[in-house]
Amino acid sequence: MAERGALANVSVVVIGRNEGQRLRNCLESIRGVGCGALYVDSGSTDGSAELARATGVGVLELDMSVPFTAARARNAGFRQSQEEGARTAYVQFVDADCELAEGWLLEAASFLDANPRVATVCGRLREKYPERSVYNMLCDIEWQAPAGEARACGGIAMIRAAAFESVGGFRADLIAGEEPELCVRLRAAGWRIHRLGGEMALHDAGMSRFGQWWTRTLRTGYAFAQAVHLHGAAPERHGVRESASAWLWGLAIPAAVLGVAWMWGGWALALLLVYPLQIVRLALRGGLTPGQNWRRAGFLMLGKFPEVLGQMKFLFHRYLSGHSRLIEYK
C-alpha cells in the first residue's frame, strides 16, 4: 500500500508507432503498479491504439497532418497526462518497444523525492535479446554507462514535471537526439541529471539486418550535426567531438587517400591501414569479452561512414530542403 501511495505522484507516458506485441508487453509491464498511464500513438496502422484501449490505458492519437517526432509525442503525452485528473510531480517516459523493470518506478520516484535539484533520472537499460544479432548486442553495449551524475540520459527516464516545464520540454522539431538536447538546457538552468545503477527497462530493438543498423547509425550522425548546430559553441560544445570524429574517419581520410593517389599510385592505399590499426586499438582498450570488444570496435569504425552521411543529410535538410523527415530503422 505504501508503494502504491508513492506512485500516485507518478504518471507514465508511452510513445509508439506500429509496435504490435512489443506495445502489449510494454503495457503489461506497467499494469497494476498504482500510477496513471497514457499511450501516445504516432499514426500506427497495426491497431496499436485499439490494443492500448483494450488494456484500459488512456490513448492520445496525434494529428497526422503534423510531422511526427518522438519529441512531439512525448510533449503531447506530458501535457495530457498533467491535464487529465490529478497533476503528478514526476513523469516516466517509455518507448513502446520497452518493458519497465519491476520496482523501477518506485526507485526513481524515491530518488527524485530525496534530491530536489535532480531534474531527471534513468537506470540500466538492457537489450531484451542481445544474442539474436550483433546489432542487438551493440545496442546493449551502447547503453552500458556508469551510475552517478551524468550529462544526459536517453528517452526512457523519469523527469520532474516542474523541471520539464521550466525549460519548455523537448524541441518538437528534432527528429533525433532530442533527449541530450533537453539535458543541455536543463543543466544550463541549474538542474542535474543522474543515472542509477538499478535495472530500469528492457528494450527490444528487433534489429536483424545490416540495413537497419546502417539507418540507425545514419540517424545518430544526423543527431551529431544537429547537436553542433544548436549547442556546439563553447562552453557546451555539444556533439562537437562526435561530429568531428565522423568527418575525419568517414570522409577526410578517404578523401586524403584519393588526393595523394595521383602521386603515389596504388601505394596510397597503404594509408587505409589506419582503419584496422584503429580497430585494434579500440578492441584492446575494450572492457568486454574479447569477441564483443572486436565486434564493437569494427562496427564503431564502420559506423563513421553512415554517421557522416547522416550529417550531410542534416546539412541538406537545414540549408537546402528546409525541412526534415523521420529516419526510422524498423
RAFENQUI-V251717 format. One record per residue. RES is the residue in one letter. PHI is phi in radians with two decimals (* if undefined). D_LAST is the distance of its C-alpha to the last C-alpha in whole Angstrom. Layout:
res=RES phi=PHI d_last=D_LAST
res=RES phi=PHI d_last=D_LAST
This chain:
res=M phi=* d_last=40
res=A phi=-1.09 d_last=40
res=E phi=-1.13 d_last=36
res=R phi=-1.09 d_last=36
res=G phi=-1.12 d_last=38
res=A phi=-1.13 d_last=36
res=L phi=-1.40 d_last=33
res=A phi=-1.15 d_last=34
res=N phi=-1.65 d_last=34
res=V phi=-2.17 d_last=30
res=S phi=-2.13 d_last=27
res=V phi=-2.02 d_last=24
res=V phi=-2.04 d_last=21
res=V phi=-1.82 d_last=18
res=I phi=-2.07 d_last=15
res=G phi=-3.01 d_last=12
res=R phi=-2.71 d_last=10
res=N phi=0.95 d_last=9
res=E phi=-1.65 d_last=9
res=G phi=0.97 d_last=12
res=Q phi=-1.07 d_last=14
res=R phi=-1.08 d_last=13
res=L phi=-1.11 d_last=14
res=R phi=-1.02 d_last=17
res=N phi=-1.10 d_last=18
res=C phi=-1.07 d_last=17
res=L phi=-1.14 d_last=20
res=E phi=-1.12 d_last=22
res=S phi=-1.24 d_last=22
res=I phi=-1.95 d_last=24
res=R phi=-1.20 d_last=26
res=G phi=1.35 d_last=30
res=V phi=-1.51 d_last=30
res=G phi=1.71 d_last=32
res=C phi=-2.32 d_last=30
res=G phi=-1.27 d_last=28
res=A phi=-2.38 d_last=25
res=L phi=-2.36 d_last=23
res=Y phi=-1.83 d_last=19
res=V phi=-1.89 d_last=18
res=D phi=-1.83 d_last=16
res=S phi=-1.84 d_last=14
res=G phi=1.30 d_last=15
res=S phi=-1.12 d_last=13
res=T phi=-2.06 d_last=14
res=D phi=-1.86 d_last=14
res=G phi=1.43 d_last=17
res=S phi=-1.07 d_last=15
res=A phi=-1.08 d_last=18
res=E phi=-1.16 d_last=21
res=L phi=-1.05 d_last=20
res=A phi=-1.12 d_last=20
res=R phi=-1.06 d_last=24
res=A phi=-1.14 d_last=25
res=T phi=-1.55 d_last=24
res=G phi=1.57 d_last=27
res=V phi=-1.52 d_last=24
res=G phi=-1.12 d_last=25
res=V phi=-2.25 d_last=22
res=L phi=-2.14 d_last=22
res=E phi=-1.73 d_last=20
res=L phi=-1.24 d_last=20
res=D phi=-1.10 d_last=22
res=M phi=-1.29 d_last=19
res=S phi=-1.38 d_last=22
res=V phi=-1.87 d_last=21
res=P phi=-0.96 d_last=18
res=F phi=-1.42 d_last=15
res=T phi=-2.53 d_last=15
res=A phi=-1.10 d_last=14
res=A phi=-1.08 d_last=18
res=R phi=-1.07 d_last=19
res=A phi=-1.10 d_last=18
res=R phi=-1.16 d_last=19
res=N phi=-1.05 d_last=23
res=A phi=-1.12 d_last=23
res=G phi=-1.12 d_last=22
res=F phi=-1.05 d_last=25
res=R phi=-1.04 d_last=27
res=Q phi=-1.20 d_last=27
res=S phi=-1.13 d_last=27
res=Q phi=-1.50 d_last=30
res=E phi=-1.52 d_last=32
res=E phi=-1.52 d_last=32
res=G phi=1.22 d_last=35
res=A phi=-1.33 d_last=36
res=R phi=-1.24 d_last=34
res=T phi=-1.93 d_last=33
res=A phi=-1.34 d_last=33
res=Y phi=-2.27 d_last=30
res=V phi=-2.23 d_last=26
res=Q phi=-1.66 d_last=24
res=F phi=-1.60 d_last=20
res=V phi=-2.58 d_last=17
res=D phi=-1.45 d_last=14
res=A phi=-1.19 d_last=13
res=D phi=-1.65 d_last=11
res=C phi=-2.16 d_last=14
res=E phi=-2.20 d_last=18
res=L phi=-1.19 d_last=21
res=A phi=-1.31 d_last=23
res=E phi=-1.07 d_last=27
res=G phi=1.58 d_last=29
res=W phi=-1.12 d_last=27
res=L phi=-1.03 d_last=28
res=L phi=-1.18 d_last=31
res=E phi=-1.09 d_last=31
res=A phi=-1.17 d_last=30
res=A phi=-1.12 d_last=32
res=S phi=-1.12 d_last=35
res=F phi=-1.16 d_last=34
res=L phi=-1.14 d_last=34
res=D phi=-1.02 d_last=37
res=A phi=-1.46 d_last=39
res=N phi=-2.31 d_last=37
res=P phi=-1.14 d_last=38
res=R phi=-1.68 d_last=37
res=V phi=-1.51 d_last=33
res=A phi=-1.46 d_last=31
res=T phi=-2.55 d_last=28
res=V phi=-2.36 d_last=27
res=C phi=-2.28 d_last=24
res=G phi=-2.33 d_last=24
res=R phi=-1.36 d_last=23
res=L phi=-1.74 d_last=19
res=R phi=-2.11 d_last=18
res=E phi=-1.35 d_last=15
res=K phi=-1.21 d_last=16
res=Y phi=-2.25 d_last=16
res=P phi=-1.14 d_last=17
res=E phi=-1.42 d_last=18
res=R phi=-1.38 d_last=16
res=S phi=-2.82 d_last=15
res=V phi=-1.12 d_last=16
res=Y phi=-1.25 d_last=13
res=N phi=-1.10 d_last=13
res=M phi=-1.06 d_last=16
res=L phi=-1.12 d_last=16
res=C phi=-1.07 d_last=14
res=D phi=-1.07 d_last=17
res=I phi=-1.17 d_last=20
res=E phi=-1.00 d_last=18
res=W phi=-1.55 d_last=19
res=Q phi=-1.40 d_last=22
res=A phi=-2.53 d_last=25
res=P phi=-1.22 d_last=28
res=A phi=-1.28 d_last=30
res=G phi=2.21 d_last=32
res=E phi=-1.15 d_last=32
res=A phi=-2.31 d_last=29
res=R phi=-1.51 d_last=28
res=A phi=-2.77 d_last=25
res=C phi=-2.38 d_last=22
res=G phi=-1.54 d_last=19
res=G phi=-1.33 d_last=17
res=I phi=-1.67 d_last=18
res=A phi=-2.91 d_last=22
res=M phi=-1.79 d_last=25
res=I phi=-2.18 d_last=27
res=R phi=-1.34 d_last=30
res=A phi=-0.99 d_last=31
res=A phi=-1.11 d_last=34
res=A phi=-1.18 d_last=32
res=F phi=-1.02 d_last=29
res=E phi=-1.20 d_last=31
res=S phi=-1.14 d_last=33
res=V phi=-1.92 d_last=31
res=G phi=1.45 d_last=29
res=G phi=1.25 d_last=26
res=F phi=-1.28 d_last=23
res=R phi=-1.36 d_last=23
res=A phi=-1.18 d_last=21
res=D phi=-1.51 d_last=21
res=L phi=-1.42 d_last=19
res=I phi=-1.61 d_last=15
res=A phi=-2.84 d_last=15
res=G phi=1.21 d_last=17
res=E phi=-1.25 d_last=19
res=E phi=-1.24 d_last=20
res=P phi=-1.12 d_last=22
res=E phi=-1.12 d_last=23
res=L phi=-1.06 d_last=25
res=C phi=-1.13 d_last=26
res=V phi=-1.02 d_last=28
res=R phi=-1.23 d_last=30
res=L phi=-1.12 d_last=30
res=R phi=-1.14 d_last=32
res=A phi=-1.11 d_last=34
res=A phi=-1.53 d_last=35
res=G phi=1.69 d_last=37
res=W phi=-1.49 d_last=34
res=R phi=-2.08 d_last=33
res=I phi=-2.03 d_last=29
res=H phi=-2.41 d_last=30
res=R phi=-2.06 d_last=28
res=L phi=-1.60 d_last=29
res=G phi=-1.49 d_last=29
res=G phi=-1.34 d_last=28
res=E phi=-1.22 d_last=25
res=M phi=-1.88 d_last=23
res=A phi=-2.86 d_last=20
res=L phi=-1.79 d_last=17
res=H phi=-2.03 d_last=14
res=D phi=-1.94 d_last=11
res=A phi=-1.14 d_last=8
res=G phi=1.08 d_last=8
res=M phi=-1.68 d_last=8
res=S phi=-2.20 d_last=10
res=R phi=-2.14 d_last=10
res=F phi=-1.02 d_last=12
res=G phi=-1.07 d_last=10
res=Q phi=-1.15 d_last=7
res=W phi=-1.07 d_last=10
res=W phi=-1.04 d_last=11
res=T phi=-1.14 d_last=9
res=R phi=-1.09 d_last=9
res=T phi=-1.25 d_last=13
res=L phi=-1.05 d_last=13
res=R phi=-1.09 d_last=12
res=T phi=-1.07 d_last=15
res=G phi=-1.08 d_last=17
res=Y phi=-1.01 d_last=17
res=A phi=-1.12 d_last=18
res=F phi=-1.04 d_last=21
res=A phi=-1.11 d_last=22
res=Q phi=-1.10 d_last=22
res=A phi=-1.09 d_last=23
res=V phi=-1.12 d_last=26
res=H phi=-1.07 d_last=27
res=L phi=-1.49 d_last=27
res=H phi=-2.41 d_last=29
res=G phi=-1.35 d_last=30
res=A phi=-1.26 d_last=34
res=A phi=-1.15 d_last=36
res=P phi=-1.56 d_last=36
res=E phi=-1.21 d_last=32
res=R phi=0.87 d_last=31
res=H phi=-1.17 d_last=27
res=G phi=1.40 d_last=25
res=V phi=-1.13 d_last=28
res=R phi=-1.11 d_last=28
res=E phi=-1.14 d_last=24
res=S phi=-1.13 d_last=24
res=A phi=-1.11 d_last=28
res=S phi=-1.08 d_last=26
res=A phi=-1.14 d_last=24
res=W phi=-1.11 d_last=26
res=L phi=-1.13 d_last=29
res=W phi=-1.40 d_last=27
res=G phi=-1.54 d_last=24
res=L phi=-2.42 d_last=27
res=A phi=-1.09 d_last=30
res=I phi=-1.18 d_last=31
res=P phi=-1.02 d_last=30
res=A phi=-1.15 d_last=32
res=A phi=-1.15 d_last=35
res=V phi=-1.09 d_last=35
res=L phi=-1.13 d_last=35
res=G phi=-1.17 d_last=38
res=V phi=-1.71 d_last=40
res=A phi=-1.09 d_last=40
res=W phi=-1.19 d_last=42
res=M phi=-1.64 d_last=45
res=W phi=-1.72 d_last=44
res=G phi=1.16 d_last=42
res=G phi=-1.11 d_last=40
res=W phi=-1.11 d_last=41
res=A phi=-1.08 d_last=39
res=L phi=-1.12 d_last=36
res=A phi=-1.08 d_last=38
res=L phi=-1.11 d_last=36
res=L phi=-1.23 d_last=33
res=L phi=-1.10 d_last=34
res=V phi=-1.07 d_last=33
res=Y phi=-1.22 d_last=29
res=P phi=-1.10 d_last=30
res=L phi=-1.13 d_last=33
res=Q phi=-1.18 d_last=30
res=I phi=-1.08 d_last=28
res=V phi=-1.05 d_last=31
res=R phi=-1.04 d_last=32
res=L phi=-1.17 d_last=29
res=A phi=-1.16 d_last=29
res=L phi=-1.23 d_last=32
res=R phi=-1.55 d_last=32
res=G phi=-1.21 d_last=29
res=G phi=-1.92 d_last=30
res=L phi=-1.87 d_last=27
res=T phi=-1.23 d_last=28
res=P phi=-0.95 d_last=29
res=G phi=-1.09 d_last=26
res=Q phi=-1.16 d_last=24
res=N phi=-1.03 d_last=26
res=W phi=-1.24 d_last=26
res=R phi=-1.18 d_last=22
res=R phi=-1.06 d_last=21
res=A phi=-1.08 d_last=24
res=G phi=-1.09 d_last=23
res=F phi=-1.29 d_last=19
res=L phi=-1.06 d_last=21
res=M phi=-1.28 d_last=23
res=L phi=-1.07 d_last=20
res=G phi=-1.16 d_last=18
res=K phi=-1.09 d_last=21
res=F phi=-1.30 d_last=20
res=P phi=-1.15 d_last=17
res=E phi=-1.11 d_last=18
res=V phi=-1.24 d_last=21
res=L phi=-1.13 d_last=19
res=G phi=-1.12 d_last=17
res=Q phi=-1.18 d_last=20
res=M phi=-1.10 d_last=22
res=K phi=-1.10 d_last=19
res=F phi=-1.08 d_last=20
res=L phi=-1.07 d_last=24
res=F phi=-1.11 d_last=23
res=H phi=-1.11 d_last=22
res=R phi=-1.26 d_last=25
res=Y phi=-1.90 d_last=28
res=L phi=-2.07 d_last=27
res=S phi=-1.51 d_last=25
res=G phi=1.39 d_last=25
res=H phi=-2.63 d_last=22
res=S phi=-2.14 d_last=18
res=R phi=-2.27 d_last=15
res=L phi=-0.98 d_last=12
res=I phi=-2.01 d_last=9
res=E phi=-1.92 d_last=6
res=Y phi=-1.76 d_last=4
res=K phi=-1.66 d_last=0
